[in-house]
């Protein structure tokens, strides 16, 4: 009986973590595309600098989002 409850809880946690991972990943990808487009095409900043800055910034933002949602616990 206990193993069935444990298996059910693990499945629910796995589903929750997968949902969080998917939503955060999709959001970060969308923001990445928008920011790189803005910096390169609108503000005419070089590609190397733009992509490095955006990827670095979004790496930190993604980590913070995972911490806030409880994904890393």
Secondary structure by P-SEA (a helix, b strand, c coil): caaaaaaaaaaaaaaaaaaaaaaaaaaaaaaaaaaaaaacccccccaaaaaaaaaaaaaaaaaaaaaaacccc
